[in-house]
Amino acid sequence: MKTSGILLIVNTLLLVVIWVFTGIKYTGLPEVIPTHFDVHGNVDGESGKATIWFLLCIAAFIHLLFIGIKDPNSPLLNVPKSFRNEGTLKLYLFSLELPVMILFLDIIVESIRVAEGKQTELSDAVFFILGLLFVVIGVGLIKSLRDSRTKSND
């Protein structure tokens, strides 16, 4: 199995875990839950508990969007020329999606824990996950630059 296929399965499983976890915890949530946090992880915005489904819908939309990208030569797709083949594009997109899905999972879990009173603020895990996202973007940029230099030397 290709790496992109494994990443697709992992990303899909993460999305399913997010939905199942939220579905299990939803009925026990208070009517008002935290929906926004400041840079230090403190709650600075609250809404009705039904708003938690919006975050899950955004995660599902991103997942479906990344699966739905089929044409690597689409002018709407802003990726380097070296990524403009189906295999490389899928690997890059699903690699980008992995930290995004982990980020959604962390935010949902920690928001629910704060709402339940088991936690008072978001942990620093968000910063590590964002760091992972930037590493994936950086590796993609380095690969793209290296490929463009190799092709220009030919």
Secondary structure, DSSP 8 states (H G I E B T S, - for coil): --HHHHHHHHHHHHHHHHHHHHHHHHTTS-SEEEEEE-TTS-EEEEEEGGGHHHHHHHHHHHHHHHHH---TT-TT----GGG-SHHHHHHHHHHHHHHHHHHHHHHHHHHHHHHHTS-SS--THHHHHHHHHHHHHHHHHHHHHHHHHHHHH-
